[in-house]
């Protein structure tokens, strides 16, 4: 069972992102405030769950959360300010949407750009330790997967309905054969062998 909170007695938002390691598409982030003492034995790091379980838990989180928000930074913004800063700003966007102001934030990972004057704590592998971060990881992952699956209909050659924009071998072979799409991150290494690509 994941821990219900890091700081007891305050409105605490868990934050996580999805899509940092992709070579195409935006990065999504979510922020979730769960009720005090909330427990759900099925909640876990989204990477450990099946797609079906994630979708089921998405509905549970959206139903049970005191507040939740999802923020997005697209590939052009990622290329402009780098993926780390884009991930932080996606979290900030998610936090801005919350209709309940958190007093404390718990962030999955070891770095974060402060959000105003709200206190925060970074927790490595926090999505496997705290329920609110796990909930945020599930929302970020499911919202992003849904986005990439829809985008696949526009650009089916890259297999985004299966790889979700991650640099699988088949994805990279498609980039080599067809060239990059408008949704590929130009600041990322798109090919293993770093062959020249025409970005015009």
N, C-alpha and C positions, 0 to 999 in steps of 0.2 A: 504494500500500500504506500503510495506517495505521500509526502508530508503536505499538510493542509496549508501551512504558511511558514514564512521565514521570520517575520516580525509580528508578534501576536497583538491583536487588538486594534489594528489599523486596516484601512482599505489598501490592499496590496495587489498590484497588477503584475502578472507574469508576462514576459515578453519573449518571443522567439521569431525566427525568420525561416524562409524556405527559398531555395534557389540560388544561394551564393555560389555554388560550384558549377552552375550551368553555363553553357556558352551561348544560349539563346533565351530570349524572353526576360521579363522583369523579375525583380526580387519582391517577394511578398513578406509582410511581417504582421503579427497579430499581438494584441494585448488583451488579457482576460483578467477580470476581477471575479473571483468565486465567492460564494457565501462563507461566512466564518465557520471553520470546522468541516468544510465540505470534503466528502470522501466518495470516491468512485473506484472500485477495484479494477475496472477496465482501462482507466486512464494510464497512458504510458507514452514514452517517447514515440512520436509518429513514425519514425524509421523502423520501429520494432513491430508495427501493426500492419495488417493487411489493408488493402485499399477499401475493402468492404467494411472492416472495423472502423477505419478512419471516418468514413462517411456516416456510419451510425453514430459515432461519438461526436462528430460535428454537430448533429442535431441535438444531442444531449447537452453539449456545452452551450450552444446558443439558447437552449431552453432554460438551463439552470444558472447561467452566469448572471451576476448582478449587472455587469456591463462587459461588452467586448467590442473591439474595433479591429479592422484590417486595413493596413496601409500598403501602397504599391509604389515602387520606383522603377520606371521602364529602362530598357536597354540604353537609350540615348543618355539618360541621366546617369546610369552606371558608368558609361564610357567617359562622361564628363568629370565625375567626382570620385571615381573608383568604387568598387563593390563594397568595401568596408563602410565607407561613409554613406553610400546609398542604403545599406542595411540599417544603419543607425537612423537615417531619416525616414525610412519606411516604418520603423518602430515609432518614431515621433508622430508620424501621421496617424498611426493606429491609436496612439495614446490621445491624440487630439479629438478623436471621434468619441471617446468614452464619455457617457453622460454622468458618470460618477468620477469625481476627481480622486486619483490615488494619492496616498500619503507616502507610499514606498513602492519601489519597483524592484523586481527580481528578474535579471536578464540572463538568458542562456549564453554562456561563453565567458571570455575573460576580459572583454573590452566593451565600453559603451560611451557614447557622447551624452553628457548630462542633459536631461529634459527639464529645462527651466530650473527651479530650485527644489524639485522633487528628489528626495534621497533615493539612491539605488544601490543594489548589491549585485555584482556579477558572479555567476555560479557555473563553473565548468561542468558540462553534462547535466545541467539543471533540469532539462526536460525529462530526465529519468529519476529526478529526486523530488520535484515539487509539482503538485497537481495543477497549479495555475500556469506554469511554464509548459507542462505537457499539453494542457488544453490549448495554449497559444500555438504550440507546434502543430497540433492537429488542424487548427483553423488555417494557419498559414499554408500548410501543405495541401489541404483539400481545395482551398480557394485557388492556389496556384495551379494545381493539377487540372482543375476545371478550366482555367484560362488557357492552358497549353493544349488541352484536348480540343477546345473550340478553335484555337489557332491552327491546329493540325488540318482542319477542313480547308483552310486557305492555302496551306503549304504542306500537302500530304507527303512529299518526297522525303522529308526529314524524320518521319516517324515520331513526331512529338506526342502522339497519343500513347506511346510506349516508353520513350526515354525522357519525356517531359523537359527536353532541352539540355539534359546532361550529356557530357561528351562520350557517349558510347562509340564503339568502333563503327557500327552501322551509321550512326549520325554523322561522324566525321567523314566517312566514305561518301555520304550524300552531299556534304559540303564540298568535297573535292570534285564530285561529278557535276553538281548543279550550281556551285558557287554559293556564297552566303545570301541569306534572305535579309530583308530590312530589319528583322527582329534579332539577328545575330549580334553579339557583343563584339564590336570591333577592337576593343582593348584586350580581348581575351585571345589565347592561343587556340585557334580553331582546328588546327591540324597537328597531329603528332610529329610529323616530319617538317613542319613549318614551311611547307611549300608556299610560293607566292600565290596570293589570291587577288582577283580583280575586284576591288571595292567600288568601282565606278558605277 
